[in-house]
Amino acid sequence: MRAETSPAARRAGAFAAVAVALFCIQLDFFALNLAIPEIAAELGVTVSAAQWTLSAYMLAIGCFFIIGGRVGDVFGRRGSLLAGIALFAAGSAGCALAPGLGPLVAARIVQGVGAAFVFPVSVSVITNTFPAESRAAALGAVFGVANIGTALGPFVGGGFTEGPGWRWIFWLMAPLSLLSLLAALVYVPDSRDTSAPRRLDLAGCALIVCSLAAFTLAVERGDAWGWGSARTLLCFALAVTAGALFPVRERRARHPLVDLRLLRNVPYVLVTGMGSLANMGYGVTVFLATLYLQDVRGLSPLLAGTVFLAPALLVAVSGPLGARLGRHMRPTAVMALAGAIAGTGMYALAGAGAWWLYVPVFAWCGLGLGLGWTYSGVATQQVVAPERAGEASGVLLTFLVTLGAIALAGTAAAISAMTPQHPPEDVYDAILRLGGVVIVAAAAAVMAVRHRLVVLGRIPPLSLRADAAAVAREPGRRP
């Protein structure tokens, strides 16, 4: 069932379907963090056990990003999007009705698989639905709507946790997901990579899922199991073995899951690396701010969520802002600017004690970090061919989630190791300062590498005016 309407109406409907789906995914993820203690209390389990509701979701979403993106490219983006939204809606209802921790974790896995299909396919749907001249603006607006979910997540999570209960987080997701599903069913046109046969590298899928699942499990549970325990070491060994076999398989596969030539696209690698660092910084900053506001400042979940509104609002603004900057700057330059803002914000946040300073610095930090990980999704679409948009987005998202999980696990381990000797606030500040320095240094490195490539004549100069004619001839391929 698809509406027989004008191209403009179909684009608007597709935009609405994708934006609402991504809004739900972002809201769901950032709302649940504050509900973990309440979930543990209601289900009669420890807080450590309740953390599986987050770990299982991260495990599922991280393992299936690449597969979801490539399935959309090969078999059709419309069907993949519909399947992903339907899975997410079903998982949301299952979470709301779960009688115990086991069913809740299982439903979260279903949600994660659905989200892993929705995210990369959504990006490629927009890329292949909108013309080149409006594609970046549409992607920026989509991420802007999604980031409103990021902005509201802590506030909604804290409000529902203190009010009607954590299950209402999922009851909110279910009808919104169904609305998105209906809009996608009516308006989203189908598209696929017509140069690729309708085949999927199943051996490659098995290897990448095995590697990412084992690695994510080890990182997520290493602190609880012990980093030197047999379970943790076995997971790491399995991850390394499967991960080493994956590129070997992809080189030999007739129709690989990931075209490894993608990693020789230097602008794509720069954007992906900077976006991953920004996402790592965002996850660490949100995690540390949550601990600081509740454990050091003594705020309730609702009040802590209220403090998050200022930075989260600027995270929401970062999507459209990135698209606007992209009209005047190269994607790599936008990413470097985001890193400079984010790094200085993280460093300054460590020294901001008074509320009148903490809130605006936190907001500045949110702007840079949000611009970094949000615009990376737009930028990758500008430096790869549209027919492989899903694959490029899936690889990017896999790096974002996997490295984000590593950053959070490392942060938790550092806090556990340092707090017996130092006050928690000092530990939080030290981690923020280190993260800020790393991100600023990475931003400088991105610009240095880009300058070197310009000197060598391998990519165009920073100014868009210098090669406006080339850009017009080759839209959507601006490094």
Sequence and secondary structure as in RCSB ss.txt:
>XXXX:A:sequence
MRAETSPAARRAGAFAAVAVALFCIQLDFFALNLAIPEIAAELGVTVSAAQWTLSAYMLAIGCFFIIGGRVGDVF
GRRGSLLAGIALFAAGSAGCALAPGLGPLVAARIVQGVGAAFVFPVSVSVITNTFPAESRAAALGAVFGVANIGT
ALGPFVGGGFTEGPGWRWIFWLMAPLSLLSLLAALVYVPDSRDTSAPRRLDLAGCALIVCSLAAFTLAVERGDAW
GWGSARTLLCFALAVTAGALFPVRERRARHPLVDLRLLRNVPYVLVTGMGSLANMGYGVTVFLATLYLQDVRGLS
PLLAGTVFLAPALLVAVSGPLGARLGRHMRPTAVMALAGAIAGTGMYALAGAGAWWLYVPVFAWCGLGLGLGWTY
SGVATQQVVAPERAGEASGVLLTFLVTLGAIALAGTAAAISAMTPQHPPEDVYDAILRLGGVVIVAAAAAVMAVR
HRLVVLGRIPPLSLRADAAAVAREPGRRP
>XXXX:A:secstr
      HHHHHHHHHHHHHHHHHHHHHHHHHHGGGHHHHHHHHT  HHHHTHHHHHHHHHHHHHHHHHHHHHHHH
 HHHHHHHHHHHHHHHHHHHHH  SHHHHHHHHHHHHHHHHHHHHHHHHHHHHHS HHHHHHHHHHHHHHHHHHH
HHHHHHHHHHHHTT THHHHHHHHHHHHHHHHHHHHH      TTS S   HHHHHHHHHHHHHHHHHHHHHHHH
 TTSHHHHHHHHHHHHHHHHHHHHHHH SS SS GGGGG HHHHHHHHHHHHHHHHHHHHHHHHHHIIIIIS   
HHHHHHHTHHHHHHHHHHHHHHHHHTTTS HHHHHHHHHHHHHHHHHHHTT  SHHHHHHHHHHHHHHHHHHHHH
HHHHHHHSS GGGHHHHHHHHHHHHHHHHHHHHHHHHHHHHHHTTTS HHHHHHHHHHHHHHHHHHHHHHHHHHH
HHHHHTTSS  S SGGGHHHHHHSTT   
